[in-house]
Amino acid sequence: MSTLSLLKRAAIGLSVAVPAVMAILPGTASAYRAYPAAGCTYETDFVGDYIWSLGIGNQSAVGGGTPRARTIRCPIVDDNSGAPGATTSNVSWRPNVATIYVTGYDGHNGNGDYYNAQASICYVFREGSGSSCSQAKMLRPISTDITFTGPFQVALDAPQLNKLKEAWQGDYSYVQIQIPQNGPLGNSIIYGYSTY
């Protein structure tokens, strides 16, 4: 039997064995989920700013329009959280989300916050009496590249994830994403986000 055949058999064996072992060990299975931007809500004041093409894009400056950043809000669905004391109100819970990646395309090369894609984690209090958001994170693969343009998939950091873990059971969590105006490289687009 060739080395390649042995490697293929080993890979197939591992692909069957690893999920079985991970399912037996508590707390080790990862819950990867991908959420398309189609499930996000958008601001309705200037609906013509948006373009739906593989995601939600910002075309606010096209055809002489007023250039502006736009904000979308994408719900964080976490039905694997196993909230302790589920029948008791005001019990803090820890979602089964370890990492959140936001994926998109930044078409604007400006160097201010307004010209960069950015995301924060927010939640609305379950009674609807208010909300709370984390600080925003710039969505650029190299944090020092203030004029970044192009495709990105960037993980949110501890300040954002801690905001998610701060929410109480019954609060409504979401990712708030600023889409910069279109620029020299076209429309800026958010394709979606994924959780691990």
N, C-alpha and C positions, 0 to 999 in steps of 0.2 A: 504494500500500500504506500502511495506517495506521501510525502510530507504535507502537500497541499490538501490531500484527502483527509489526513489526520487532523489538520487544523480546522477544516470545514466541519468534521464530526464533533470536534471539541466545542466549536462555536455553537453548533446546534444543541449540543448537550447543555451548555451553559445557558442558552436562551430559554431552555425549558426548566432547568433546575433553579436558577436565580430567582425568578418570580415566585416559585413555590416556597423557597426558603424565606424570601422577604415577607411573604404573606403570613408565615408562622411567627416571625419575630415581631413583637409589638413595637409600634412607633418607628419602624424603619421603612415602611412602604411610602414612596413619594406619590403625591397626588398631582400629576401634571395635567393641566387643563389649558386650552387655548380659547380665547374669547375674541371673536371678530368685532371690529368697530361698529358693525351694523347693529349691535345691541346697545350702543351708547346713545345718550340723548344729547341734543345740541341746543345752542342758543337760538331763539326764534325771531330776534329782532331784525336780522338781515339774512334771511334764509338763502338768498341768492349768492351769498359768500361761499356756500358749501358746494362741493362736488363729490358725488359718490362714485368712486372708481377704485376698486380693490380695497376700499376703506373710506374714511371720511377725510376729504381734503379741503384746504382753504384756498379759494381763488379770488379773494376779496379785491385785489388790485387789478384784475384782468379787465380789459376794455375800459380803462379810465375810472374804475371803481375806487372807493376809499380803502386804502390798505389798512388792515387791522388784524391783530391776532384774534383767534376764535377759541372758545373753550367747549370741550365735550366732557360728559360725565358717564363713566362706564361702571355699572354695578359689579361689585365683587361677590360672586356666588361661592359660598363655602358651606356645603351641606355635610362635610366630614368633620366638623369642629368638635363634636362630642362635648358640648358645653356642660360643665359640672353644675349640678343643682338646677336643672332646666326648669323646674317648677317654681323656683324662687326668683323674684324680681331683683334687679340690681346685682346680679352675679356676674362679675367680670369673666370674660371667656377668652380663650386663646385660639384663634382660627388655625386651621390646618394648612396655613400658607407660610412657607419659609422664605420664598423669593417671588418677586413680581418683575417681569420683564415687559417693557413697552417697546413695540416695534413700529417703525414708520419711515418716513422720508422727509428730510428737511431741505426745502428748495431755496431758502433765504440765507444769505451770507452776512447779514448784519451782526454787529457785535454787542448789542444790548439784550437784556432779558426778553424784551418784547419780540425780538427777532429770532428767538431760539425756542425749539420745542421744549416743554417742561411738564413735569407731572408731580402731583401730590396725592396723598391718601386723605380722604375725608370721610366723615360719617354724619348722618342726620340723627339726632336723638329720636328714639322710638316714639316719643310723645309729639314730635314735630315742633318742639319748642326752641330749636336752634341746631347748630351744626359746629363741627370742629375740623380743621384741616392741618396737615403737616406743612412744614416748609416745602417749597417746590424744589425739585431736582432738575437741573438742565439735562436734557436727553442728548448727549453727545458722547460718542465712544471714547474720545480723548478729552478729559475734562479741561485741559488747558487750551484747547482749540476753540477760541471764542467765536470764530467765524465759520464753524463747521457747516458743511452742506453734504447731503448724500443720505444713503440708507443708514438706519441705526437699529440696534436692538440693545437696550440699556437696562440694567437691573436697578431697581430702586434701592436706596440705602437704608440703614438702620433708622434714621429719623422718620422716614416715611412708614416703614414696616411697624415701628413702635406705635405710630398713630393707629394703625389697624388693630394692634393688640390691646390698645387702650379702650377701644369701643366696648360697650356693655352688650350683653345678650339682648337682642331685639333692636339694636341700633342698625341703621342702614348704611353700609360701607360702600364706597365707590372710589375709583381712580379718576381724578380730575386732570385733564390733559389740555395744555395750551398748544394750539396748532399755529405756528407763525404764518404770517402772510406769505403769499407766493413770492418768489424772487427770481434771480437770474437763471436758476436751474429748474424752474417750473413750480408747480403747486406743491405745497407741503401737505403730507398725507399721514394719517395714523391708520395702520392696518389693524391693530388690536393689541391685546396684552395677553400674557400667559402667566400662570401661577405654578409654583412648585412647592 
